[in-house]
């Protein structure tokens, strides 16, 4: 059966921090221990941020309170989320090339500011046929419903789609639904794995 759609995660697949990980670099910018940031970013409140139930400002306030930091540090967070990320141009080119032969989709757990950032900061307009963001649909990976919603919007069956993500828990959830999956470990390995899947599906 031919592959009709390739679905990409964003952070850790197409979008990267300028060094280290999101949590380690944020800890560096705030001058705190990474363990504290890890705890906050793995909290239920972070999920509320990703589902759009709380605003950027509310989450930043929560983050600073949890880390015992003054409100003045909010400016450092706001700068971090804009300036310390870059789009991998090779991956973005791959997405644009794939659009010539199949449907491309972005499926990401991300707060509501993503739409603005994609246009204003990361210049990703037009790369994806479909954009499914957790904060828009009030669902987050690995909830099976967000994958089912994505397939419905794309208009394909599970076995007609490939999903690429850097988190195993998200990959496992997609695979359980019958979606072909690639765990992003490196750019070269991901591109090679995708090429094999696309070749074998012709």
VOBALUM-399841 format. One line per field, with one value per residue: residue number from 0; residue in three letters; x, y, z of N, C-alpha, C, CB in turn. Coordinates in steps of 0.2 Angstrom, whole numbers. Glycine has a CB too. Example, Ala and Ser with C-alpha at 12.3 -4.5 7.8 and 13.67 -1.06 7.14 Angstrom:
BEGIN
nr = [0; 1]
rest = [ala; ser]
n_c1 = [66; 64]
n_c2 = [-28; -11]
n_c3 = [39; 35]
ca_c1 = [62; 68]
ca_c2 = [-22; -5]
ca_c3 = [39; 36]
c_c1 = [66; 64]
c_c2 = [-16; 0]
c_c3 = [39; 39]
cb_c1 = [57; 70]
cb_c2 = [-22; -3]
cb_c3 = [45; 29]
//
This chain:
BEGIN
nr = [0; 1; 2; 3; 4; 5; 6; 7; 8; 9; 10; 11; 12; 13; 14; 15; 16; 17; 18; 19; 20; 21; 22; 23; 24; 25; 26; 27; 28; 29; 30; 31; 32; 33; 34; 35; 36; 37; 38; 39; 40; 41; 42; 43; 44; 45; 46; 47; 48; 49; 50; 51; 52; 53; 54; 55; 56; 57; 58; 59; 60; 61; 62; 63; 64; 65; 66; 67; 68; 69; 70; 71; 72; 73; 74; 75; 76; 77; 78; 79; 80; 81; 82; 83; 84; 85; 86; 87; 88; 89; 90; 91; 92; 93; 94; 95; 96; 97; 98; 99; 100; 101; 102; 103; 104; 105; 106; 107; 108; 109; 110; 111; 112; 113; 114; 115; 116; 117; 118; 119; 120; 121; 122; 123; 124; 125; 126; 127; 128; 129; 130; 131; 132; 133; 134; 135; 136; 137; 138; 139; 140; 141; 142; 143; 144; 145; 146; 147; 148; 149; 150; 151; 152; 153; 154; 155; 156; 157; 158; 159; 160; 161; 162; 163; 164; 165; 166; 167; 168; 169; 170; 171; 172; 173; 174; 175; 176; 177; 178; 179; 180; 181; 182; 183; 184; 185; 186; 187; 188; 189; 190; 191; 192; 193; 194; 195; 196; 197; 198; 199; 200; 201]
rest = [unk; unk; unk; unk; unk; unk; unk; unk; unk; unk; unk; unk; unk; unk; unk; unk; unk; unk; unk; unk; unk; unk; unk; unk; unk; unk; unk; unk; unk; unk; unk; unk; unk; unk; unk; unk; unk; unk; unk; unk; unk; unk; unk; unk; unk; unk; unk; unk; unk; unk; unk; unk; unk; unk; unk; unk; unk; unk; unk; unk; unk; unk; unk; unk; unk; unk; unk; unk; unk; unk; unk; unk; unk; unk; unk; unk; unk; unk; unk; unk; unk; unk; unk; unk; unk; unk; unk; unk; unk; unk; unk; unk; unk; unk; unk; unk; unk; unk; unk; unk; unk; unk; unk; unk; unk; unk; unk; unk; unk; unk; unk; unk; unk; unk; unk; unk; unk; unk; unk; unk; unk; unk; unk; unk; unk; unk; unk; unk; unk; unk; unk; unk; unk; unk; unk; unk; unk; unk; unk; unk; unk; unk; unk; unk; unk; unk; unk; unk; unk; unk; unk; unk; unk; unk; unk; unk; unk; unk; unk; unk; unk; unk; unk; unk; unk; unk; unk; unk; unk; unk; unk; unk; unk; unk; unk; unk; unk; unk; unk; unk; unk; unk; unk; unk; unk; unk; unk; unk; unk; unk; unk; unk; unk; unk; unk; unk; unk; unk; unk; unk; unk; unk]
n_c1 = [4; 3; 12; 3; 5; 16; 20; 26; 34; 38; 48; 64; 64; 62; 64; 76; 86; 99; 110; 113; 98; 81; 77; 90; 96; 87; 88; 101; 100; 92; 100; 99; 98; 97; 88; 78; 71; 68; 58; 48; 44; 40; 28; 10; 5; 13; 7; -5; -2; 2; -10; -17; -24; -19; -11; 4; 10; 4; 10; 24; 24; 21; 32; 43; 39; 40; 53; 58; 62; 64; 51; 56; 64; 56; 57; 69; 65; 55; 64; 72; 63; 61; 73; 83; 81; 82; 77; 80; 87; 89; 80; 68; 68; 67; 54; 47; 50; 44; 31; 28; 24; 17; 6; 10; 12; 11; 13; 12; 15; 12; 12; 0; 7; 14; 9; 11; 25; 30; 27; 33; 46; 52; 49; 42; 30; 19; 26; 19; 5; -5; -7; -7; -9; -6; -12; -22; -31; -34; -28; -15; 0; 5; -9; -20; -31; -26; -19; -28; -36; -28; -26; -38; -40; -30; -35; -32; -28; -22; -11; -6; 1; 16; 25; 35; 45; 54; 52; 50; 39; 29; 30; 28; 14; 8; 12; 5; -8; -6; 1; 15; 31; 45; 58; 66; 83; 95; 98; 102; 100; 86; 82; 86; 79; 66; 67; 68; 56; 47; 51; 49; 35; 30]
n_c2 = [-6; 11; 25; 39; 50; 59; 62; 74; 77; 92; 100; 94; 86; 94; 107; 114; 117; 129; 124; 109; 103; 107; 109; 109; 120; 130; 130; 134; 148; 153; 151; 140; 124; 110; 100; 105; 112; 101; 95; 104; 105; 93; 92; 92; 105; 109; 102; 108; 120; 116; 111; 123; 128; 136; 152; 158; 168; 164; 151; 154; 162; 152; 143; 151; 153; 140; 138; 147; 160; 177; 188; 196; 188; 183; 189; 184; 171; 173; 178; 167; 157; 162; 166; 156; 145; 135; 132; 117; 117; 108; 98; 105; 107; 94; 91; 100; 95; 83; 86; 86; 74; 68; 70; 81; 83; 92; 87; 91; 94; 108; 125; 139; 150; 145; 146; 160; 160; 152; 159; 171; 170; 158; 156; 146; 145; 137; 125; 113; 103; 101; 106; 101; 105; 103; 113; 118; 108; 103; 91; 80; 72; 57; 53; 43; 48; 60; 56; 49; 60; 67; 58; 58; 72; 73; 63; 49; 32; 23; 14; 20; 31; 39; 42; 53; 56; 61; 56; 41; 36; 43; 38; 24; 25; 29; 18; 8; 11; 7; 15; 18; 21; 31; 33; 47; 49; 53; 65; 60; 46; 46; 51; 42; 30; 34; 35; 22; 17; 23; 19; 5; 5; 8]
n_c3 = [0; -4; 3; 9; 17; 26; 43; 54; 69; 78; 88; 91; 79; 67; 72; 83; 98; 100; 107; 116; 126; 126; 140; 147; 141; 144; 158; 159; 154; 164; 175; 184; 191; 180; 184; 191; 181; 173; 181; 182; 168; 166; 172; 177; 174; 164; 153; 153; 148; 135; 130; 128; 139; 148; 148; 139; 148; 160; 162; 162; 174; 183; 181; 186; 199; 204; 203; 211; 207; 203; 197; 187; 179; 169; 157; 152; 149; 139; 129; 127; 121; 109; 103; 105; 97; 82; 65; 56; 41; 31; 35; 33; 20; 15; 19; 11; -1; -1; -2; -15; -19; -9; 5; 18; 36; 51; 68; 84; 101; 108; 114; 111; 105; 94; 81; 77; 79; 69; 58; 60; 66; 62; 49; 42; 34; 24; 22; 27; 23; 32; 49; 65; 81; 98; 107; 99; 97; 110; 114; 118; 112; 120; 117; 110; 103; 97; 86; 79; 75; 68; 57; 51; 47; 38; 29; 27; 29; 44; 40; 29; 32; 38; 53; 62; 76; 90; 102; 111; 117; 111; 98; 100; 103; 91; 83; 88; 83; 71; 62; 52; 59; 63; 74; 78; 79; 73; 60; 48; 49; 50; 38; 29; 34; 31; 17; 14; 18; 10; -3; -2; -2; -14]
ca_c1 = [0; 7; 12; 0; 6; 22; 18; 32; 34; 42; 54; 68; 64; 63; 66; 81; 89; 105; 114; 109; 91; 76; 77; 96; 97; 83; 91; 107; 98; 89; 105; 97; 99; 93; 83; 72; 67; 65; 53; 42; 42; 36; 22; 3; 4; 15; 2; -11; 1; 2; -17; -20; -28; -16; -7; 12; 12; 3; 15; 30; 24; 21; 39; 47; 37; 42; 60; 60; 65; 60; 47; 60; 67; 51; 60; 74; 61; 52; 69; 74; 58; 61; 80; 87; 79; 83; 74; 85; 85; 89; 74; 63; 68; 64; 46; 44; 51; 39; 24; 27; 22; 12; 4; 14; 8; 15; 9; 16; 13; 15; 8; -3; 11; 17; 7; 15; 32; 31; 27; 37; 52; 55; 48; 40; 24; 18; 29; 15; -2; -9; -4; -11; -5; -10; -16; -28; -36; -34; -26; -8; 3; 3; -16; -22; -36; -23; -16; -34; -39; -23; -27; -45; -39; -26; -39; -28; -28; -16; -5; -4; 5; 23; 25; 42; 45; 60; 51; 48; 32; 24; 31; 24; 7; 7; 13; -1; -13; -5; 5; 22; 35; 52; 61; 71; 89; 99; 95; 104; 96; 79; 81; 88; 73; 60; 68; 67; 49; 44; 53; 46; 28; 28]
ca_c2 = [0; 17; 30; 45; 55; 59; 67; 76; 81; 98; 100; 88; 83; 100; 113; 112; 122; 131; 119; 105; 101; 113; 109; 111; 127; 135; 130; 139; 154; 155; 150; 136; 117; 107; 95; 109; 113; 95; 94; 109; 104; 86; 93; 93; 112; 110; 99; 113; 125; 113; 111; 129; 129; 142; 156; 159; 172; 160; 146; 157; 164; 146; 141; 155; 152; 134; 138; 152; 165; 183; 189; 199; 183; 182; 192; 179; 165; 176; 179; 160; 154; 165; 167; 150; 139; 136; 127; 113; 119; 101; 94; 109; 106; 87; 92; 104; 90; 77; 89; 85; 67; 65; 75; 82; 86; 93; 85; 93; 96; 115; 131; 142; 154; 142; 149; 166; 159; 148; 164; 177; 169; 152; 156; 139; 145; 133; 118; 108; 103; 101; 108; 99; 108; 101; 119; 120; 103; 101; 84; 80; 65; 51; 51; 40; 53; 65; 53; 48; 66; 69; 54; 61; 78; 71; 59; 43; 27; 23; 11; 24; 36; 38; 47; 54; 59; 60; 53; 34; 35; 45; 33; 18; 26; 29; 12; 4; 12; 4; 20; 17; 25; 32; 37; 52; 48; 58; 67; 55; 40; 47; 52; 35; 26; 37; 33; 15; 15; 26; 15; -1; 6; 10]
ca_c3 = [0; -5; 8; 7; 21; 31; 48; 57; 75; 77; 92; 91; 73; 63; 76; 88; 102; 97; 110; 122; 125; 128; 147; 149; 139; 148; 165; 158; 153; 171; 180; 189; 190; 175; 187; 192; 175; 171; 185; 180; 161; 166; 177; 173; 172; 157; 149; 152; 143; 128; 127; 128; 145; 152; 143; 140; 154; 166; 163; 164; 181; 187; 181; 190; 206; 206; 203; 216; 204; 203; 191; 182; 175; 164; 150; 149; 146; 133; 124; 126; 117; 102; 100; 106; 93; 74; 60; 52; 34; 27; 36; 31; 13; 14; 20; 5; -7; 0; -4; -22; -20; -4; 10; 24; 41; 57; 73; 89; 107; 108; 116; 106; 101; 89; 74; 76; 79; 63; 53; 61; 68; 60; 42; 40; 31; 17; 22; 29; 21; 38; 55; 71; 87; 104; 110; 95; 98; 117; 115; 118; 112; 116; 117; 103; 99; 93; 80; 75; 73; 62; 51; 49; 44; 32; 24; 25; 34; 48; 37; 23; 35; 42; 58; 64; 82; 94; 109; 110; 120; 105; 93; 102; 103; 84; 80; 91; 79; 64; 58; 52; 63; 63; 80; 76; 83; 70; 54; 43; 50; 49; 31; 26; 36; 27; 10; 13; 19; 4; -9; -2; -2; -21]
c_c1 = [4; 6; 9; 2; 12; 20; 25; 30; 38; 48; 58; 68; 66; 66; 70; 83; 96; 111; 110; 102; 87; 77; 84; 98; 93; 86; 97; 105; 95; 94; 102; 99; 95; 87; 77; 68; 64; 58; 47; 40; 39; 30; 16; 2; 7; 11; -4; -8; 1; -5; -20; -24; -25; -12; 0; 13; 10; 8; 22; 30; 24; 29; 43; 46; 40; 50; 63; 64; 61; 56; 51; 63; 62; 54; 65; 70; 58; 58; 71; 69; 58; 68; 84; 85; 81; 79; 80; 83; 85; 82; 68; 62; 65; 56; 44; 45; 45; 32; 23; 24; 17; 10; 9; 10; 13; 10; 13; 12; 16; 10; 5; 1; 14; 15; 11; 22; 34; 31; 32; 44; 56; 54; 47; 33; 24; 22; 25; 8; -7; -5; -9; -7; -10; -14; -22; -33; -37; -33; -18; -5; 6; -4; -18; -27; -32; -21; -22; -37; -34; -25; -33; -44; -35; -30; -35; -29; -22; -10; -3; 0; 11; 23; 32; 42; 52; 59; 48; 41; 27; 24; 27; 17; 4; 7; 7; -7; -12; -1; 12; 26; 42; 54; 67; 77; 94; 96; 96; 100; 89; 78; 81; 82; 67; 61; 66; 60; 45; 45; 49; 38; 26; 26]
c_c2 = [6; 21; 36; 51; 54; 64; 68; 79; 87; 98; 94; 84; 89; 106; 110; 118; 123; 126; 115; 104; 108; 114; 112; 118; 132; 136; 135; 146; 157; 154; 146; 129; 114; 102; 99; 111; 107; 94; 98; 107; 97; 86; 93; 100; 113; 107; 104; 118; 122; 112; 117; 131; 135; 145; 156; 162; 168; 154; 149; 159; 158; 143; 145; 154; 145; 133; 143; 158; 171; 184; 193; 194; 181; 184; 187; 173; 167; 176; 172; 157; 156; 164; 161; 144; 141; 130; 123; 114; 113; 98; 98; 108; 99; 88; 95; 99; 85; 80; 87; 78; 64; 71; 75; 85; 87; 91; 86; 95; 103; 120; 135; 147; 151; 145; 155; 165; 156; 154; 169; 176; 163; 151; 149; 139; 141; 126; 112; 109; 104; 102; 106; 100; 106; 107; 120; 115; 100; 94; 84; 72; 63; 49; 49; 45; 58; 63; 51; 54; 68; 65; 57; 67; 77; 68; 53; 38; 26; 20; 15; 30; 34; 44; 47; 58; 57; 57; 46; 33; 38; 41; 27; 19; 26; 22; 7; 5; 9; 9; 18; 22; 25; 36; 41; 51; 53; 59; 62; 48; 40; 48; 45; 30; 28; 35; 26; 13; 18; 22; 8; -1; 7; 4]
c_c3 = [0; 1; 5; 11; 25; 36; 53; 64; 74; 81; 92; 84; 67; 66; 82; 92; 99; 101; 115; 120; 127; 136; 149; 147; 143; 155; 164; 158; 160; 176; 186; 187; 185; 178; 189; 186; 172; 175; 183; 173; 161; 170; 173; 171; 165; 152; 148; 147; 136; 126; 127; 134; 149; 147; 144; 147; 160; 167; 165; 172; 185; 187; 186; 197; 208; 206; 208; 213; 204; 196; 185; 177; 169; 157; 148; 146; 139; 127; 122; 120; 110; 99; 101; 102; 85; 71; 56; 45; 30; 28; 33; 23; 11; 15; 14; -1; -7; -2; -11; -24; -15; 1; 16; 29; 47; 63; 80; 95; 108; 110; 110; 102; 95; 82; 73; 75; 72; 57; 54; 63; 64; 52; 39; 36; 24; 17; 23; 26; 27; 45; 61; 77; 93; 107; 106; 96; 105; 118; 115; 116; 118; 116; 110; 99; 95; 86; 76; 72; 67; 56; 47; 45; 37; 27; 22; 31; 38; 44; 31; 26; 38; 47; 61; 70; 86; 101; 108; 112; 115; 99; 94; 102; 96; 81; 82; 87; 72; 59; 58; 55; 62; 70; 78; 81; 80; 63; 48; 43; 48; 42; 27; 28; 32; 20; 9; 14; 12; -2; -8; -2; -10; -25]
cb_c1 = [-5; 5; 19; -7; 0; 29; 13; 36; 38; 38; 52; 66; 57; 56; 60; 87; 89; 107; 121; 110; 89; 69; 76; 102; 96; 75; 93; 111; 92; 83; 108; 89; 100; 97; 86; 74; 72; 70; 54; 45; 48; 41; 23; -2; 7; 22; -1; -12; 8; 6; -21; -24; -29; -12; -9; 15; 8; -4; 16; 32; 17; 17; 41; 46; 30; 40; 63; 64; 67; 64; 41; 66; 68; 44; 63; 78; 55; 49; 75; 74; 51; 59; 84; 87; 71; 90; 68; 86; 89; 95; 73; 64; 76; 67; 45; 48; 58; 39; 24; 33; 28; 16; -4; 20; 2; 17; 7; 20; 15; 18; 11; -9; 16; 16; -1; 14; 35; 26; 20; 34; 52; 52; 54; 39; 22; 20; 35; 15; -3; -13; -2; -13; -4; -5; -11; -26; -33; -41; -29; -4; 9; 7; -20; -25; -40; -18; -13; -39; -38; -16; -28; -50; -35; -20; -40; -21; -30; -17; -7; -10; 1; 29; 20; 47; 39; 64; 46; 53; 31; 26; 38; 26; 5; 11; 20; -2; -15; -11; 4; 24; 33; 55; 63; 69; 92; 106; 97; 112; 97; 77; 86; 94; 72; 59; 75; 71; 46; 46; 61; 47; 26; 34]
cb_c2 = [0; 21; 31; 44; 57; 60; 63; 81; 77; 104; 103; 83; 80; 101; 116; 109; 120; 138; 122; 109; 95; 111; 103; 106; 128; 132; 123; 137; 155; 151; 157; 136; 113; 103; 92; 116; 116; 89; 95; 116; 104; 81; 99; 91; 116; 106; 93; 116; 126; 106; 106; 130; 123; 140; 163; 162; 178; 157; 142; 163; 167; 141; 142; 163; 152; 129; 139; 149; 163; 189; 194; 203; 177; 185; 199; 176; 163; 183; 183; 156; 154; 172; 172; 148; 138; 136; 129; 106; 124; 97; 94; 116; 106; 83; 96; 110; 87; 75; 96; 86; 62; 60; 73; 87; 81; 101; 78; 99; 91; 117; 135; 146; 157; 134; 150; 171; 154; 143; 167; 181; 167; 146; 159; 134; 152; 137; 118; 107; 97; 94; 115; 91; 115; 99; 125; 120; 97; 103; 79; 82; 66; 45; 58; 33; 56; 69; 46; 45; 72; 68; 47; 62; 83; 67; 63; 44; 20; 18; 4; 27; 40; 38; 46; 57; 57; 66; 57; 29; 39; 52; 31; 16; 33; 34; 9; 6; 19; 3; 27; 16; 24; 36; 32; 59; 41; 55; 74; 54; 37; 54; 57; 32; 26; 44; 35; 11; 19; 33; 13; -4; 12; 13]
cb_c3 = [6; -11; 11; 7; 25; 28; 53; 53; 81; 79; 99; 96; 71; 59; 79; 84; 109; 98; 112; 128; 129; 127; 151; 146; 131; 149; 167; 152; 148; 172; 182; 189; 197; 171; 194; 196; 169; 172; 193; 180; 157; 168; 181; 178; 177; 156; 152; 159; 145; 129; 132; 121; 149; 158; 143; 134; 154; 166; 156; 160; 182; 184; 174; 188; 207; 200; 196; 222; 197; 204; 192; 185; 179; 165; 152; 155; 151; 134; 127; 132; 120; 102; 104; 113; 93; 72; 56; 54; 31; 29; 44; 32; 10; 20; 26; 4; -7; 7; -2; -26; -21; 0; 13; 22; 43; 58; 73; 87; 113; 101; 121; 109; 106; 88; 74; 82; 84; 61; 53; 67; 76; 63; 38; 46; 29; 12; 27; 36; 17; 39; 56; 70; 87; 109; 110; 88; 93; 119; 110; 124; 106; 118; 119; 104; 104; 97; 82; 79; 78; 64; 53; 54; 48; 34; 18; 24; 31; 54; 35; 20; 40; 37; 64; 59; 86; 95; 113; 114; 126; 103; 92; 110; 106; 81; 82; 98; 79; 61; 62; 44; 70; 57; 86; 76; 83; 68; 52; 43; 57; 52; 28; 29; 43; 28; 8; 19; 25; 2; -9; 5; 2; -25]
//
